[in-house]
């Protein structure tokens, strides 16, 4: 569905994306991850023909986005990070207008608008002015707009921004249900959502792809640092520097909970200083309330891949 080869975008004195190569197969849900400024939005704007590339090629359903832009865009539903909406139009009116712009005709307009109002839980606000809606509802209107022409491919840039936890869950379930007949490329900072939603993850950093695999394989194959959580009453000891000196401890964060200190220890891959910490606690008479090792998560992999040179 998406084929990107040697895609590069340069500005004066700055390279936003550098020689990107990746593919997204039909029916996949792919998470496109990276820190701010990594090149995610630039890539998505190029794929949707909003921005020209400096060099390289990108194809949507076999159509080159530069030389056959209209054919490529007919396959795409795009939700940008900051959804442009007409605030003086009513929700259903706006969706009918957008459906017509996207080439939906006749009775199909009414059907598609009814379908996306239902999919995005917008029936209760369909007669309201968009400008009177909450940010969460406006985001759902943007998602309905992306879906109204029944595209093969959804490109979603931060689709859950501004939504509450219940709305985020609804959008996640919607995206998972859409994957049966659509391809989805989704950029988000909510990494647990990616783990629950996406079949594959692409991590981009400083304009280059650092990893492309399933969440499970990234966690299995990378020697990602784990975390230790220590909760202890350490008395007059300056415990943080003592813990930081232990072999295999990369960094230590500390916060207070009454008389207790809560330490988060990031570890070098393959290291577990739990025994040394317990010996130290006994020798220094610390009152340990909890010592727990947390397995690496996708967030830890993300930090490992994007932390260097940041």
WOHUFEN-V645802 format. One record per backbone hydrogen bond with DSSP energy under -1.0 kcal/mol. NH is the residue of the N-H (numbers start at 1). CO is the residue of the C=O. If there is no record, write none. Layout:
NH_CO, NH_CO
//
This chain:
2_24, 3_59, 4_22, 5_57, 7_20, 8_55, 9_17, 11_14, 14_11, 16_9, 17_9, 18_207, 20_7, 22_4, 24_2, 28_25, 30_184, 31_200, 32_186, 33_202, 38_35, 43_39, 44_40, 45_41, 46_42, 47_43, 48_44, 49_46, 50_45, 51_45, 54_8, 55_8, 57_5, 59_3, 60_63, 61_1, 63_60, 65_58, 68_64, 72_68, 73_69, 74_70, 75_72, 76_73, 77_153, 79_155, 89_86, 91_128, 92_126, 94_90, 95_91, 96_92, 97_93, 98_94, 99_95, 100_96, 101_97, 102_98, 103_100, 104_99, 108_105, 109_106, 111_107, 112_108, 113_109, 114_110, 115_111, 116_112, 117_113, 118_114, 119_115, 120_116, 121_118, 122_117, 125_122, 126_123, 128_125, 130_89, 131_87, 132_129, 133_130, 138_134, 139_135, 140_136, 141_137, 142_138, 143_139, 144_140, 145_141, 146_142, 147_143, 148_144, 150_147, 153_75, 154_183, 155_77, 156_185, 157_79, 158_187, 161_158, 163_160, 168_164, 169_165, 170_166, 171_167, 172_168, 173_169, 174_170, 175_171, 176_172, 177_173, 178_174, 179_175, 180_177, 181_178, 182_178, 183_152, 184_28, 185_154, 186_30, 187_156, 191_189, 194_190, 195_191, 196_192, 197_193, 198_194, 199_29, 200_29, 201_213, 202_31, 203_211, 204_33, 205_208, 207_38, 208_205, 210_203, 211_203, 213_201, 218_214, 219_215, 220_216, 221_217, 222_218, 224_222, 227_294, 228_265, 229_292, 230_263, 231_290, 232_261, 233_287, 237_234, 239_237, 243_239, 244_240, 245_241, 246_243, 249_246, 250_266, 251_266, 253_264, 255_262, 257_260, 260_257, 261_232, 262_255, 263_230, 264_253, 265_228, 266_251, 267_226, 268_248, 271_268, 277_273, 278_274, 279_275, 280_276, 281_277, 282_278, 283_279, 284_280, 286_281, 287_233, 289_231, 290_231, 292_229, 294_227, 301_297, 302_298, 303_299, 304_300, 305_301, 306_302, 307_303, 310_307
//
